[in-house]
């Protein structure tokens, strides 16, 4: 009788994502078709594996003052308590208060695509967000400050050599704080994430799986405290990572974001 293997299951998830992205890159000749297919791979993975309180879509984000973001490839938003979602003829509009994370999905990582993802992220974070007091049995909790919206970049390949080297660190450190990227995945090479210690580069391993668990942990930290689950998720993610490379905090995290 064969034994179950968690390690094999997690590796299989990554291998499936990487293979689908590779097929999208090689099989389609039209750049727009390649982009749409790659975007769908990431949307499909997140829709399947994120907790059901979250929904994902390619969308625009709108605020209460009527301002719109750029079109975003992957928006992770709250569906359980969202005041409204407008979806007409394939065009999805999500209220700014419901958004937890935004990602650009591209074929390959380079300085231009990092800057592009930073600009798209900034177009969402600059929107006005409201917050209301929360009634409870003993009274009313004061309105919570708006949570930090995660931003990132998802690709199959990297144009740099090495794929996750100094050029990536420099690109991530550039730009303003509103557009700064928090995490991302280069499926063929590894992941990056930004935290208190700086930019964490995790080469090789099973990047898609590691990215998924890191994203879930950060979403839970934004939505509610679940320290035991966050610890479990990060432990699982570390199974898929080789030793990491860390930049200095001063080089990448000027706003003191946690």
N, C-alpha and C positions, 0 to 999 in steps of 0.2 A: 504494500500500500504506500503510495507516494505521500510525503509530508508536505504540508503547506509551508510556503516560504514568503515571509513578508518582504524580504530583500528582493526576491525575484519579482513579486508583484509590483513593487515600486520601480524597479528597473524596467519592467515591461511598459509601465505608463510612459516613462521618458522615451523609451525606444519607439513607441507608437507615435508620439508627438514629433520626434526628430525625423522619422521616416516620412510622415505626412508632409512636413515642411520641405523635405528634400524633393519629394515628388512634385509639389507645387512649384518649386523653383526650376526643376528640370523639364517638366512635362508641358508647361504653357509658354508659348512664345511671346504673348502680349504682356507687357509690364503691368497693366491694370488688372488683367486676369490673375497674374501671379500674386499681386497684392491682395486681391479679394480672397483668393484661396487660402493664403497664409493667414490672413485676418480671421477667416472662418475656423481655422485649426485652433487658434488660441481661444476664440469665443466658445467653441464646442468643448474644449477642455475645462474652461472655467465654469461653464454652465453645468457640466456634469459633476464637478468635484467641489465647488464652493458650497458652504452651508446654504440651505434653501431660503434663509432670510435675505440672501443676496441674489441679484439678477444681473446679467451682463448683456450688453448690446452695443452696437455701433450707434452713436447718438450725438445730438447737440445738447448742450446744457443751457438752461435759461434761469434767470433770477427774477425776483419779485418786481424789479424795476423794468423788466422787459428786455434786458441785455442778453445776448446769446454768446456762447463760446464758439470757437471753431468746431468743425466736425471732428469727432474723436473716434478712433478706431475701436477702442475697447473701453467702455464705461462700466464700472462696478458700482451698483447703487442699491439702496434699500428698497425692497418691494413691499415689505410687510406694513410699513407705516408711511409710505410715500403718499403725499397728498394727491398727486395725479401723474399719470404717464400718458403723453399724447403720442399715438402711433398711427400714422396714416400713410398708406402706400409705401411702406418700407422706411419712412422717415420717423425716427423716434426722438422725442423731446423729453428730457429728464429735468426735474427741478433741482436747483443747485444744492438745496438742503439735503437731498437724498444721496448725493454722490459721495462715495468712499474712495474711489481710485480711478485713475485714467491712464491709459497706455496707448502708445503708438506701436503698431505692428508692421514691421518692415522686413525686407529680404535680408539686409546686411547692415551691421553697425559700422558707422564712420562718424567723423566729426559733424558732417552736415545733418545726418539723421539724428544725432544726439541733440544738436541745436534745434532741429525741427520739433522733436519731442518736448524739449524745454519750452518752446514757444506755445505749443498746444496745451501743455500743462498749465502754463501761466494764464492762458485765456479762460481756463476754468476757475483757477484760484482767485482771480481778480473779480469774479462775480460777487454780488452782494448776497449774503446769506442771513436769514432771520433765525431767531430762537425764542421759544416761548417758555414761561414757567410751567412746571410739571405738577399737577395736583396729585396728592396721595392721601391716605387715610388720616394722617396726622396734620395735614395742612397743605402747603405748596412748596416744592423745591424751586429755588431760583433758576432762571434760564441758564442753560449750559452754554459756554462759549462754543462757537462752531469748531468741529474737529478738523484736524489736518487732513487734507485730501492728498492721498498718495499719488505720485506720478512715476512713470517708468517707460521703458523701451523694451520691446520684444522682437527678437530677430532669429533667423536661422544661422546665419554666418556672420563673420566680421571681416572687414576689408583691411584691418591692421595686422601687422606681423611684428611681435606676437599679438594674438587676437585680443587679449585682455591686459595689455601692458600700459606703459606710461601715456601713450596717446589717448587711451580711454580715460585714464585718470584726469588728464588735462581737459578733455572735452567735458567731463562731468563737473569739474570745478569751475568751468566758465559759466557766464550768464549770471542772472540775478536770482535772488532767493525765491521769488514767486515761481520761477520755472525749474527750480532744482529738482532733479530726479532722485527718487528714493530707492528704487530697486529695478532690476531688469534681468532678462535672460537672453543669452546667446546660445541657442539650443545645442549647437555643435561644439561649444567650447566652455561654457560656464555661466556663472551668475555674478551680479554685483549688487551691493546694498549699501546704503548710507545710514550711519548711526552716530552715536556719541563719539565713538573712537575714530571716525573717519569713513573712508570708502573701503568696504570689504570686498575683495575680489576672490571668488571661489572658482578656480579653473577645473575643467573636466568633471569627473563624477557623473551624475545623472541630473543635469541642470534643470530640466523641465519639472521634475519631481521636487527638487530643492526649492525652486522658485514658488511652486504652488504652496508648499507648506509655510514658507516664509511669508507669503502674501496672506494666507489664512491667519497666521499668528498676528500680523500687523492689523488686519481688519478687526480681529477680536479685541486687540488693545485699544482700538479707536471706539469700538461699540460698547464694550463692557469688559470688566476685569474677569479674566479666566486664566489665572497664572498656571494652574496645573495643566490645562490643555495647551497653553503656549509652550510650556516646557516640553511636553510630549511631542508637539509638532516640530519644534526645533531639533529635538533629539533625532527624530526620524529623518529630517532634512540633512543632518550632519552625516548620516550614513552614506549619503550620495556625494560627499565632497572630499576632495583631496586637500592638503594643507593650503591655507589661504595667504593672500598677499594683502597687506593693509597699508593704506596711505596715511599720512599724518592728518589729524583733524583740521589743522590750520589750512591745509591745502584744499579742503573740499567742503567744509561745513561751516561757513562763515556766520550763519544765522543762529547757531546754537540749537537747531531743531533736534528733538529727541525721537 
